[in-house]
């Protein structure tokens, strides 16, 4: 059975989860994290990260050594 997620912004059900890539930081300290789960509401258009996702993003940023795959900018995979 599929769980119906309620939008934190408009209160409607039907929120879906997408996976996105975002960059954090500036200059030499920029890091890109890919495959981050993001919630998207098809009713109001709001998109947001859950608190637990934000905590994991911060953890990845703080402990990026050993997780980084070098590309044009440092990139970390969320999963």
N, CA, C and O of each residue as an XYZ file, in Angstrom:
316
protein
N       0.844     -1.195      0.000
C       0.000      0.000      0.000
C       0.882      1.249      0.000
O       1.803      1.360      0.809
N       0.605      2.175     -0.894
C       1.394      3.385     -1.033
C       0.956      4.430     -0.005
O      -0.236      4.681      0.170
N       1.930      5.031      0.667
C       1.654      6.061      1.668
C       1.335      7.386      0.979
O       2.061      7.815      0.082
N       0.254      8.029      1.398
C      -0.114      9.335      0.854
C       0.531     10.406      1.721
O       0.287     10.487      2.925
N       1.356     11.222      1.086
C       2.058     12.281      1.808
C       1.265     13.576      1.672
O       0.830     13.940      0.580
N       1.087     14.262      2.789
C       0.368     15.537      2.838
C       1.375     16.678      2.693
O       2.431     16.661      3.324
N       1.053     17.649      1.877
C       1.925     18.801      1.659
C       2.002     19.667      2.918
O       0.975     20.017      3.500
N       3.211     20.006      3.330
C       3.410     20.879      4.490
C       2.959     22.306      4.213
O       2.709     23.068      5.147
N       2.853     22.675      2.943
C       2.498     24.044      2.589
C       0.989     24.236      2.428
O       0.411     25.134      3.040
N       0.339     23.385      1.595
C      -1.088     23.593      1.303
C      -2.005     22.585      1.996
O      -3.220     22.782      2.029
N      -1.443     21.511      2.547
C      -2.251     20.526      3.256
C      -2.934     19.494      2.379
O      -3.666     18.647      2.891
N      -2.717     19.540      1.072
C      -3.315     18.576      0.147
C      -2.476     17.305      0.095
O      -1.274     17.334      0.360
N      -3.115     16.190     -0.247
C      -2.372     14.937     -0.388
C      -1.880     14.786     -1.824
O      -2.284     15.541     -2.707
N      -1.014     13.818     -2.050
C      -0.511     13.546     -3.385
C       0.910     14.009     -3.613
O       1.390     13.997     -4.747
N       1.599     14.419     -2.545
C       2.996     14.845     -2.671
C       3.823     13.661     -3.177
O       3.658     12.531     -2.717
N       4.707     13.938     -4.122
C       5.567     12.892     -4.668
C       7.025     13.173     -4.301
O       7.396     14.302     -3.983
N       7.830     12.130     -4.352
C       9.257     12.276     -4.075
C      10.043     12.206     -5.374
O       9.866     11.283     -6.169
N      10.911     13.186     -5.583
C      11.835     13.202     -6.706
C      13.243     13.173     -6.123
O      13.434     13.398     -4.929
N      14.208     12.899     -6.962
C      15.601     12.965     -6.533
C      16.291     14.056     -7.349
O      16.186     14.095     -8.575
N      17.003     14.946     -6.641
C      17.603     16.116     -7.261
C      19.095     16.209     -6.931
O      19.600     15.506     -6.056
N      19.774     17.082     -7.646
C      21.180     17.401     -7.402
C      21.256     18.864     -7.007
O      20.669     19.723     -7.666
N      21.980     19.148     -5.934
C      22.127     20.528     -5.460
C      23.582     20.795     -5.101
O      24.304     19.890     -4.685
N      24.008     22.054     -5.267
C      25.346     22.455     -4.857
C      25.246     23.276     -3.574
O      24.269     23.987     -3.340
N      26.288     23.155     -2.751
C      26.341     23.851     -1.473
C      27.730     24.469     -1.322
O      28.724     23.855     -1.709
N      27.806     25.665     -0.769
C      29.085     26.330     -0.551
C      29.447     27.264     -1.689
O      28.665     27.488     -2.612
N      30.678     27.812     -1.596
C      31.167     28.765     -2.593
C      32.627     28.478     -2.912
O      33.355     27.907     -2.101
N      33.036     28.881     -4.096
C      34.440     28.813     -4.492
C      35.052     27.445     -4.313
O      34.502     26.445     -4.774
N      36.201     27.399     -3.639
C      36.910     26.142     -3.397
C      36.173     25.232     -2.424
O      36.534     24.064     -2.275
N      35.164     25.744     -1.774
C      34.431     24.971     -0.768
C      33.095     24.443     -1.285
O      32.285     23.938     -0.508
N      32.861     24.560     -2.594
C      31.607     24.073     -3.152
C      31.634     22.551     -3.228
O      32.656     21.945     -3.549
N      30.503     21.957     -2.929
C      30.328     20.518     -3.064
C      28.953     20.283     -3.671
O      28.001     21.001     -3.366
N      28.852     19.281     -4.528
C      27.588     18.932     -5.165
C      27.141     17.597     -4.587
O      27.917     16.643     -4.535
N      25.894     17.533     -4.157
C      25.322     16.286     -3.649
C      24.222     15.879     -4.614
O      23.312     16.655     -4.905
N      24.317     14.653     -5.106
C      23.294     14.196     -6.043
C      22.396     13.155     -5.390
O      22.709     12.603     -4.335
N      21.283     12.910     -6.042
C      20.318     11.892     -5.605
C      19.662     12.227     -4.266
O      19.364     11.327     -3.481
N      19.436     13.513     -4.000
C      18.803     13.943     -2.748
C      17.284     13.817     -2.901
O      16.720     14.335     -3.865
N      16.611     13.132     -1.957
C      15.158     13.048     -2.048
C      14.495     14.394     -1.723
O      14.758     14.996     -0.682
N      13.639     14.845     -2.628
C      12.908     16.101     -2.452
C      11.424     15.811     -2.619
O      11.032     15.051     -3.504
N      10.603     16.414     -1.771
C       9.158     16.270     -1.874
C       8.600     17.392     -2.739
O       8.982     18.553     -2.586
N       7.692     17.039     -3.651
C       7.110     17.998     -4.589
C       5.593     17.853     -4.549
O       5.063     16.750     -4.683
N       4.898     18.977     -4.362
C       3.439     18.968     -4.331
C       2.899     19.364     -5.705
O       3.142     20.480     -6.165
N       2.171     18.462     -6.363
C       1.599     18.807     -7.666
C       0.425     19.790     -7.555
O       0.019     20.387     -8.553
N      -0.115     19.957     -6.354
C      -1.258     20.867     -6.157
C      -0.821     22.329     -6.117
O      -1.357     23.161     -6.849
N       0.164     22.643     -5.254
C       0.571     24.047     -5.087
C       1.945     24.355     -5.682
O       2.334     25.519     -5.772
N       2.681     23.317     -6.090
C       3.990     23.533     -6.702
C       5.136     23.653     -5.719
O       6.286     23.806     -6.130
N       4.848     23.588     -4.436
C       5.900     23.684     -3.424
C       6.824     22.479     -3.521
O       6.367     21.365     -3.776
N       8.126     22.697     -3.320
C       9.066     21.584     -3.224
C       9.972     21.842     -2.027
O      10.395     22.972     -1.783
N      10.262     20.778     -1.286
C      11.009     20.954     -0.041
C      11.667     19.655      0.388
O      11.294     18.567     -0.051
N      12.664     19.801      1.265
C      13.343     18.674      1.883
C      12.746     18.447      3.266
O      12.335     19.397      3.933
N      12.700     17.183      3.697
C      12.266     16.892      5.063
C      13.388     17.275      6.028
O      14.528     17.486      5.612
N      13.060     17.363      7.310
C      14.061     17.679      8.335
C      15.159     16.618      8.357
O      16.337     16.947      8.497
N      14.779     15.355      8.218
C      15.794     14.294      8.251
C      16.710     14.374      7.024
O      17.900     14.079      7.128
N      16.177     14.766      5.873
C      17.006     14.937      4.689
C      17.979     16.090      4.881
O      19.150     15.977      4.520
N      17.508     17.199      5.446
C      18.390     18.339      5.711
C      19.498     17.965      6.693
O      20.640     18.397      6.536
N      19.167     17.169      7.701
C      20.183     16.712      8.656
C      21.226     15.849      7.955
O      22.420     15.978      8.227
N      20.787     14.971      7.056
C      21.722     14.111      6.329
C      22.586     14.926      5.377
O      23.773     14.636      5.228
N      22.022     15.927      4.737
C      22.809     16.810      3.868
C      23.910     17.477      4.685
O      25.063     17.517      4.256
N      23.567     17.992      5.840
C      24.556     18.654      6.698
C      25.628     17.671      7.154
O      26.809     18.016      7.198
N      25.220     16.446      7.495
C      26.181     15.427      7.909
C      27.149     15.116      6.769
O      28.356     15.014      6.989
N      26.622     14.966      5.549
C      27.472     14.697      4.393
C      28.456     15.833      4.144
O      29.622     15.586      3.836
N      28.003     17.060      4.274
C      28.875     18.220      4.067
C      29.976     18.283      5.113
O      31.115     18.627      4.798
N      29.647     17.958      6.338
C      30.624     18.027      7.435
C      31.658     16.900      7.361
O      32.793     17.071      7.805
N      31.273     15.764      6.809
C      32.140     14.584      6.785
C      32.402     14.125      5.352
O      32.351     12.931      5.056
N      32.681     15.069      4.478
C      32.794     14.743      3.054
C      34.069     13.985      2.689
O      34.105     13.319      1.654
N      35.111     14.070      3.507
C      36.346     13.351      3.203
C      36.033     11.864      3.082
O      35.348     11.293      3.931
N      36.530     11.255      2.044
C      36.280      9.836      1.812
C      34.997      9.564      1.051
O      34.796      8.451      0.565
N      34.121     10.558      0.936
C      32.861     10.392      0.219
C      32.891     11.040     -1.152
O      32.078     10.718     -2.019
N      33.829     11.955     -1.345
C      33.857     12.782     -2.549
C      34.387     12.004     -3.750
O      35.394     11.301     -3.664
N      33.689     12.149     -4.862
C      34.153     11.667     -6.158
C      34.510     12.924     -6.941
O      33.643     13.763     -7.182
N      35.762     13.067     -7.339
C      36.199     14.288     -8.013
C      35.613     14.386     -9.416
O      35.597     13.422    -10.181
N      35.139     15.568     -9.719
C      34.692     15.928    -11.052
C      35.094     17.382    -11.218
O      36.077     17.812    -10.615
N      34.393     18.126    -11.988
C      34.729     19.555    -12.131
C      34.582     20.268    -10.785
O      35.302     21.225    -10.500
N      33.652     19.797     -9.969
C      33.497     20.266     -8.593
C      33.370     19.031     -7.724
O      32.979     17.978     -8.228
N      33.689     19.116     -6.424
C      33.518     17.947     -5.565
C      32.049     17.537     -5.515
O      31.177     18.391     -5.352
N      31.766     16.252     -5.652
C      30.396     15.756     -5.654
C      30.263     14.600     -4.678
O      31.139     13.739     -4.594
N      29.152     14.589     -3.935
C      28.836     13.521     -2.988
C      27.501     12.937     -3.381
O      26.584     13.676     -3.739
N      27.373     11.615     -3.320
C      26.097     10.980     -3.583
C      25.326     10.833     -2.282
O      25.866     10.308     -1.308
N      24.089     11.277     -2.242
C      23.253     11.213     -1.049
C      23.026      9.756     -0.639
O      23.034      9.435      0.549
N      22.825      8.883     -1.617
C      22.545      7.473     -1.319
C      23.816      6.678     -1.420
O      23.805      5.466     -1.207
